């Protein structure tokens, strides 16, 4: 092996510090800070007080972002996950958010037929909160309470 593997910014890394795969090995003087080196206590970073260009910052940011999956594959995987858990019961709050995103906010009660109530809600017919559109009905708040009491 070569005596010097790397010579950056005037600091020499010797072959004794690394194993055959290039990884640092524990217990060496330079790692413990007894000699001048990167790992000595109080050593300030090379970039401390310096600025990088916008181009360099973008390159660094892009390198740390990781792999970007193609949109077709992402959509396909999300669709498969949604199909898998379509009939899976969820919390009441998330079920109500889901039905509002699918059918919008209700504006008429299916039980009493009123359109002048202060508030309309989505009621789950069988109280299992499955993600099935036909399992929901529009109701006003008083009818929703009556319906829930009857089901219990």
N, C-alpha and C positions, 0 to 999 in steps of 0.2 A: 504494500500500500504506500501511497505517497505520504510524505510527512505533513504537507499542507494541503488540505482539501479545499479550503476557502480562505480568501483574504479580503474581507470587506471593511472599508473605512479604517484601515490600519490595524485591525484586530485579526490575529491568526487563529484559526481553529485547527488544531492538530488532529491527526488520525487517531490518536490515543483516546480522544473524547468520544468517538463514535464507534458503534459496532459495525458489523459487515453490511447491515441494511441502512446505514447512515443515521441511525438514531443515537441520541446522547445516552451515555452510560453514567449511572450514578456513581458518586464518590470521587470525582476528579477535582483537583485543586481549583481549576478555573471555574467550575460550577459552584464550588463552595465559597468563592469570593476571596480566596487568599492571594490570588494574582490579579493583575489588571485584566478586566474582561467585562462582558455584557452583564454578568450575573452578580457583580460586586455590589454590595449594599451602598446605596446612595448614587448609583450610576443613573444619569438622566437619559431618557430616550433620545434617539438620534433625531426624531422629528419634532422634539419639544421646541416651541418657539418659531418653527418654520411653517410656511404655508404651502399647500399643494395647489396646482392649477385646477381649473374646473374640469378639464379633460382627464387629468389623473384621478380626480375624485370620482368621476363617472365610471372610469375603468375599475376602480377599487369597488365601488358600489355594485357594479354589474357582476364582478367576480364573486362577491359574497351573496348575491341573490340566489344562486343555485340554478338548477335546471328548470327551464320553462316548458311545461308540457304543452303540446299542440291543443288548441281549443276543441277540436273534434274529439280527441281522446278524453279530455276532461268532461265534456258534455255527455259522452257515452258512459263513462264511469259513474257520474252523478245520476244519470237516468237509471242505471242498473241498481244503484243503492236505493233510490226512491222506490223502484219496483219491488225490491226485496222487503222493504219496511212499510209498504203501502197499507197493509191491514194490521199493523202493529199499533197497539194503544199508546197514546201519548198523554202528556199532562193537559189539563183543562185549558190553561192559558195558551199553550202552543197550538192546541186544536182550534181555539177561537181565532187566533191570529191567522192560522192557515185558511180557515173558511172565509174570513174577511178578504184575504188575498185572492181567493178563488172566485167568490161570488159578490164581493163588495159589501158595503154596509146596507143592512136591511132598511126598508122604508115603509113596510106594511106588515100587519100582523096576519098570519095565516089562520089563527084560531078565532079571533073576533072580527077581523077584517078592517080594523081601524087604520087610518093613515095620519091621525092627529095626535098620537101619543108623544110624550116628551122624548122617550128613548125607545129604540128598537134593538133587539138582541138576536143572536143565533142560538137556538136551543138544539141540543143533541137528542134525537128521538129515543134511542135505546140506552143512553148514559154509559156507553162503552168508549166513546170518543175515538172512534176509528176514522181514518181519513177517507171517508166515502161521502161524496157530495149528496147522494140521495138520503143520507142519514141525518140531515140537518133541516130545520125549518125556521122561518122568520117569525118572531113573536114580539109583542110589546112586553115591557117589564112585568106588569101585573099578571099577564097570561103566562109568562115564563115561570114565575113563582108558583102559580096554581098548578101548572103542568109538572113541575119538579116535585111538589108535595104529593100529587096523585101517584107518581111513579114510585115513590118511596114506600 
